[in-house]
Amino acid sequence: MPVAVKVIEPVETTSHLVFASPHSGRVYPSDLMARAQVSPLTLRSSEDAFVDLLVGDAPAFGAPLITTEVPRAYVDFNRAEDELDPALIEGVTRAGLNPRVASGLGVIARVVANGRPIYRGRLPRAEAEARIARYWRPYHQALGALLQRQRARFGQVVLCDMHSMPHEALCAHGARPEVVLGDRYGAACAPEVLDRIETVFRRAGLRVTRNAPFAGAYVAQHYGRPSAGMHAVQIEIDRGLYLDEARVAPGPNFAAFRALMRGIVADLAALGEAPAQPGLAAE
């Protein structure tokens, strides 16, 4: 079975940044594989594949990294624990259904890429709740504790919640951004913090946009409280830069892009070594 949460600590924590990769898990439980009506490769299409490797050097630059072995197709850590899909899970009412859940992407996903159903039939509610208790809660307990520790130590914390986006998702967005920074339109991160993060990616030669088509989901919404010195940014990277999406395998540019990301991670971590800015300290 997959490990719910891994926290990799620096030898010495010098940055108030925290890096997270909640969708790069690739250990598929046997109960999922037994029930899935799609191929293993199709299941893997929902992964932010190898993003944990792209940011794996964060601890070397003084910033902790939190990740998981649990695949997104099994439990989605970027959803609230009560985002249960009545079309998949028995005994769940349809009241208050939000668009994410309605599309099949609740905390227990009903579909993978291009809306392909994962399961034959529905799941007992007890099974969904057992997954949440075993995996979702330990991950978020660890993430919350890590963020609070960083804020207590440095006066503020910035969570870089790292994701990847299918290249095809960018087709309708003009010059095709290579990185999308989601701060929920300013609700999850102070503008001056986001400005500095954007500058790091732009200086690395990447095209950056904000909040379109991805403005941030549960993690940014839940943990981003700029007035309290807690900033959260969902960072989406175009998979076409490093991944063979058809095979869900490292692409020909993987090594070069990983080296580029090492420099980006180093520069981001260095932002967290600066003194807390006026107005951004914890209240």
C-alpha positions as CSV (number, residue, x, y, z in Angstrom):
1,M,0.0,0.0,0.0
2,P,1.2,3.5,-0.6
3,V,2.7,5.8,2.0
4,A,0.2,8.6,2.9
5,V,2.7,11.3,3.5
6,K,6.5,12.0,3.2
7,V,8.1,15.1,4.6
8,I,11.7,15.6,3.5
9,E,13.4,18.0,5.8
10,P,16.6,20.0,5.0
11,V,19.7,19.5,7.1
12,E,19.2,23.1,8.0
13,T,15.9,24.9,7.3
14,T,16.8,28.4,6.0
15,S,13.7,29.3,3.9
16,H,10.2,29.9,4.9
17,L,9.0,28.3,1.7
18,V,7.3,24.9,1.7
19,F,7.2,22.8,-1.5
20,A,4.4,20.2,-2.0
21,S,3.7,17.7,-4.7
22,P,0.3,16.1,-3.8
23,H,-0.5,14.6,-7.2
24,S,2.7,12.8,-8.1
25,G,2.0,9.5,-6.2
26,R,2.4,6.4,-8.4
27,V,1.8,3.4,-6.1
28,Y,-1.5,2.0,-7.1
29,P,-3.4,0.0,-4.5
30,S,-4.5,-3.5,-5.5
31,D,-8.2,-2.7,-4.7
32,L,-8.2,0.1,-7.2
33,M,-6.6,-2.0,-9.9
34,A,-9.1,-4.8,-9.3
35,R,-12.1,-2.5,-9.7
36,A,-10.7,-0.2,-12.5
37,Q,-12.3,-0.6,-16.0
38,V,-9.5,1.4,-17.6
39,S,-5.9,0.5,-18.2
40,P,-3.1,1.2,-15.8
41,L,-1.7,3.7,-18.3
42,T,-5.1,5.5,-18.5
43,L,-5.2,5.7,-14.7
44,R,-1.8,7.3,-14.7
45,S,-3.0,10.0,-17.0
46,S,-4.4,11.8,-14.0
47,E,-0.9,12.0,-12.3
48,D,1.2,15.1,-12.1
49,A,3.8,12.6,-13.1
50,F,7.4,13.1,-11.7
51,V,6.7,16.6,-10.4
52,D,8.1,15.3,-7.1
53,L,11.4,14.8,-8.9
54,L,11.3,18.2,-10.5
55,V,11.2,19.8,-7.0
56,G,13.1,17.1,-5.2
57,D,16.1,19.3,-4.6
58,A,14.1,21.8,-2.4
59,P,15.6,20.4,0.9
60,A,19.1,20.9,-0.5
61,F,18.2,24.6,-0.6
62,G,16.8,24.9,2.9
63,A,13.1,24.3,2.2
64,P,11.1,21.3,3.3
65,L,9.2,19.1,0.7
66,I,6.0,17.2,1.4
67,T,4.7,14.6,-1.0
68,T,2.8,11.3,-1.1
69,E,2.9,7.9,-2.8
70,V,-0.9,7.9,-3.1
71,P,-2.1,8.4,-6.7
72,R,-4.7,11.1,-7.4
73,A,-7.0,8.5,-9.0
74,Y,-7.3,7.0,-5.5
75,V,-7.5,10.0,-3.2
76,D,-7.2,13.7,-4.3
77,F,-5.5,15.8,-1.7
78,N,-6.4,19.0,-3.6
79,R,-10.1,18.5,-2.7
80,A,-11.9,18.9,0.6
81,E,-12.6,15.7,2.4
82,D,-16.4,16.3,2.1
83,E,-16.3,16.7,-1.7
84,L,-17.9,13.3,-2.2
85,D,-19.5,12.4,-5.6
86,P,-23.0,11.0,-5.3
87,A,-22.6,9.5,-8.8
88,L,-19.8,7.3,-7.5
89,I,-20.3,6.9,-3.7
90,E,-23.4,5.2,-2.3
91,G,-25.4,7.2,0.3
92,V,-24.2,10.7,-0.7
93,T,-26.8,13.3,-1.3
94,R,-26.7,15.7,-4.2
95,A,-27.2,18.8,-2.1
96,G,-24.6,21.5,-2.6
97,L,-22.8,19.7,-5.4
98,N,-20.0,21.9,-6.8
99,P,-18.7,21.9,-10.4
100,R,-15.6,19.9,-9.5
101,V,-17.5,17.1,-8.0
102,A,-20.2,17.2,-10.6
103,S,-17.6,16.6,-13.3
104,G,-16.3,13.5,-11.5
105,L,-13.3,15.0,-9.8
106,G,-14.2,14.9,-6.1
107,V,-11.9,13.7,-3.3
108,I,-12.4,10.2,-4.6
109,A,-12.3,10.6,-8.4
110,R,-15.0,9.0,-10.6
111,V,-13.2,9.8,-13.9
112,V,-9.7,10.3,-15.2
113,A,-8.5,12.3,-18.2
114,N,-11.1,13.1,-20.9
115,G,-13.9,12.0,-18.5
116,R,-13.2,8.3,-18.7
117,P,-15.0,6.4,-15.9
118,I,-12.6,4.6,-13.5
119,Y,-14.9,2.1,-11.9
120,R,-17.4,-0.6,-12.7
121,G,-20.3,0.5,-10.5
122,R,-20.4,2.6,-7.3
123,L,-18.3,2.5,-4.1
124,P,-19.7,1.9,-0.6
125,R,-19.5,5.1,1.5
126,A,-17.6,3.3,4.2
127,E,-14.8,2.5,1.7
128,A,-14.5,6.2,0.6
129,E,-14.4,7.3,4.3
130,A,-11.7,4.7,5.0
131,R,-9.5,6.1,2.2
132,I,-10.0,9.6,3.6
133,A,-9.1,8.5,7.1
134,R,-6.1,6.5,6.0
135,Y,-4.6,8.9,3.5
136,W,-6.2,12.3,3.2
137,R,-6.2,13.3,6.9
138,P,-2.6,12.3,7.6
139,Y,-1.4,14.2,4.6
140,H,-3.3,17.4,5.6
141,Q,-2.4,17.0,9.3
142,A,1.3,16.9,8.3
143,L,0.9,19.8,5.8
144,G,-0.9,22.0,8.3
145,A,1.6,21.3,11.0
146,L,4.5,22.0,8.6
147,L,3.0,25.3,7.5
148,Q,2.3,26.4,11.1
149,R,5.9,25.5,12.1
150,Q,7.4,27.6,9.3
151,R,5.2,30.6,10.1
152,A,6.1,30.4,13.8
153,R,9.8,30.2,13.0
154,F,10.0,32.8,10.2
155,G,6.9,35.0,10.8
156,Q,5.4,33.9,7.5
157,V,5.2,30.9,5.2
158,V,4.8,30.5,1.4
159,L,3.4,27.2,0.1
160,C,4.4,26.3,-3.4
161,D,1.8,23.6,-4.3
162,M,3.3,22.0,-7.4
163,H,1.3,20.5,-10.2
164,S,1.4,19.8,-13.9
165,M,-1.1,20.5,-16.6
166,P,-1.8,18.6,-19.8
167,H,-0.3,20.4,-22.8
168,E,-3.7,20.1,-24.6
169,A,-5.3,22.1,-21.8
170,L,-3.4,25.2,-23.0
171,C,-4.4,25.2,-26.6
172,A,-7.0,27.9,-26.2
173,H,-4.8,30.3,-24.3
174,G,-2.9,32.3,-26.9
175,A,0.8,32.0,-26.5
176,R,0.3,28.8,-24.4
177,P,1.6,29.6,-21.0
178,E,4.3,27.2,-19.7
179,V,3.6,28.0,-16.1
180,V,0.3,29.1,-14.5
181,L,0.4,30.6,-11.0
182,G,-2.9,30.3,-9.2
183,D,-3.6,32.4,-6.1
184,R,-7.4,32.5,-6.4
185,Y,-7.2,36.0,-7.8
186,G,-5.3,37.4,-4.8
187,A,-7.2,35.6,-2.1
188,A,-4.5,33.1,-1.3
189,C,-1.3,35.0,-1.7
190,A,-0.2,38.6,-1.2
191,P,0.5,40.3,-4.6
192,E,4.1,41.2,-3.8
193,V,4.9,37.6,-2.9
194,L,3.3,36.3,-6.2
195,D,5.3,39.0,-8.1
196,R,8.5,37.6,-6.8
197,I,7.6,34.0,-7.6
198,E,6.5,35.0,-11.1
199,T,9.8,36.8,-11.6
200,V,11.8,33.7,-10.8
201,F,10.0,31.7,-13.5
202,R,10.2,34.5,-16.1
203,R,14.0,34.9,-15.5
204,A,14.3,31.2,-16.2
205,G,12.8,31.8,-19.7
206,L,9.3,30.4,-19.1
207,R,6.0,32.0,-20.2
208,V,3.9,32.7,-17.1
209,T,0.3,33.6,-16.6
210,R,-1.9,33.9,-13.6
211,N,-5.1,32.1,-12.7
212,A,-6.1,31.0,-16.1
213,P,-7.0,28.3,-16.8
214,F,-6.1,27.2,-13.2
215,A,-6.8,29.6,-10.3
216,G,-6.1,27.1,-7.4
217,A,-8.3,24.6,-5.7
218,Y,-8.8,23.3,-2.2
219,V,-5.2,23.6,-1.0
220,A,-4.8,27.3,-2.0
221,Q,-8.3,28.1,-0.8
222,H,-7.8,26.4,2.6
223,Y,-4.2,27.3,3.5
224,G,-3.8,30.7,1.8
225,R,-4.5,33.4,4.4
226,P,-2.2,36.3,3.4
227,S,-3.3,38.6,6.2
228,A,-2.1,36.0,8.7
229,G,1.2,35.5,7.0
230,M,0.2,32.3,5.2
231,H,0.6,32.4,1.4
232,A,-0.3,29.6,-1.0
233,V,0.3,29.4,-4.7
234,Q,-0.8,26.6,-7.0
235,I,2.0,26.3,-9.6
236,E,1.1,24.4,-12.8
237,I,3.8,23.4,-15.2
238,D,3.1,22.3,-18.9
239,R,3.8,18.6,-19.1
240,G,5.0,19.1,-22.7
241,L,8.2,20.6,-21.3
242,Y,9.4,17.4,-19.8
243,L,7.0,14.5,-20.1
244,D,6.0,12.0,-22.8
245,E,2.3,12.3,-22.0
246,A,1.3,9.3,-24.2
247,R,3.5,6.9,-22.2
248,V,3.5,8.9,-18.9
249,A,7.3,8.6,-18.9
250,P,10.1,11.1,-18.9
251,G,10.4,12.8,-22.2
252,P,13.6,13.6,-24.2
253,N,13.9,17.0,-22.4
254,F,13.4,15.6,-18.9
255,A,17.0,15.9,-17.7
256,A,17.5,19.4,-19.1
257,F,14.2,20.6,-17.7
258,R,14.9,19.0,-14.3
259,A,18.2,20.9,-14.3
260,L,16.3,24.1,-15.1
261,M,13.9,23.4,-12.3
262,R,16.7,22.8,-9.8
263,G,17.8,26.4,-10.5
264,I,14.2,27.7,-10.2
265,V,13.7,25.8,-6.9
266,A,17.0,27.3,-5.6
267,D,15.9,30.8,-6.5
268,L,12.4,30.3,-5.0
269,A,13.9,29.0,-1.7
270,A,16.2,32.0,-1.6
271,L,13.1,34.3,-1.6
272,G,12.2,32.7,1.7
273,E,15.6,33.6,3.2
274,A,14.8,37.4,3.1
275,P,13.4,39.1,6.2
276,A,9.7,39.2,6.5
277,Q,8.2,42.1,4.5
278,P,6.2,44.8,6.3
279,G,2.6,43.9,6.6
280,L,3.2,40.2,5.9
281,A,4.1,39.0,9.4
282,A,1.8,36.8,11.3
283,E,-1.0,38.5,13.1
